[in-house]
Amino acid sequence: MYQTKWLSILYTTLFFVLSHPLMWGVFSIASKSYHLYVYLSIVGVVWAITYFKTKSLRWVIFSHFIVDIGNLTVLTFLNIYLPPTMS
């Protein structure tokens, strides 16, 4: 059971990370930074664990919304805003 849970966490995190450049397009400047993939991996694991502990997507969806608004994700992936480290 314990091993199955961690395999599920790694599996969902992998698809979470891979979906972002495919969803927003590989032409986004932010997609060229390895920092993005490290960040997505960490957040993917945290959100997967949160789901397993709460058995609900409510807090995962809410925190994803807060993260997206808080770091200007949409503007970044549309190349309207570049993070300071990428300028």
N, C-alpha and C positions, 0 to 999 in steps of 0.2 A: 504494500500500500504506500509506504513512504517513498519508495523508488518511483512508483507510478506517478505520484504527485509531482516530484521534481522533473520527471520527463515531460509531464504536461506543462509545467511552468517553462521549461526550456523550449518546448515546441511552440507554445503560444508567443513567447518572447521573440523567437526567431522570425515568425511570420509577422509580428508587430513591427520589427525592425525592417524587414524586407518590404513591407507594404508601403512604407513612407516614401521612398524615392519613386516607387512605381505609381503611387497614388497622386503625388504632386508633380511628377515628371522628373526625368533624369537631367533636365536642363536647368534645374534650380541651382544657383550658386551655392546655397547652403548644403546641398546634397554632396558636394565635393569635399566636404570637411569630415575627417574621421571623428571629430568631436561629436558630431550629430549622432553617429552610430553608437558611440560609447554611451552617450546620454540616453538614447532610445533603449539600449540594452538594460541599463540600470532601471529606468522607469518601467519597462516591460516586466521585469522580474518583480518589482515592488507592486505593481498593479495586479499581477497574477497572484501573488501571495495575498494581497488584500481581498481579491475575489474568493480565494479558498477559505480565508478566515471568516468573511462576512456572509458568504453564499449569496451575494447580491452584487449586481453591477452598478447599483446606485452611486456608491462612493467612488468607484473607478471612473464612471462617466463624469461625475461632478468634478473630480480632481483633474481629469483630462481637459475639461472645459476651462478650469482655472489656469492650468499650465498654458494652454493655447492662447488665452487672452493675456496672461501675464508676461509672456515672452515674445509677443507679436509674431506668432508662428505663421499665420496666414500671410502677413506682409513680408515675412522673410522668404517664404517659399514662392511668393510671386515676384521676388527680386525687387520689391519696393523699398524694403529696409534691409540693410546689411549689418550683421552683428559687428561690433567694433573690432574684433579679432580678424575679421575677413575683409576689412576695408583696405 
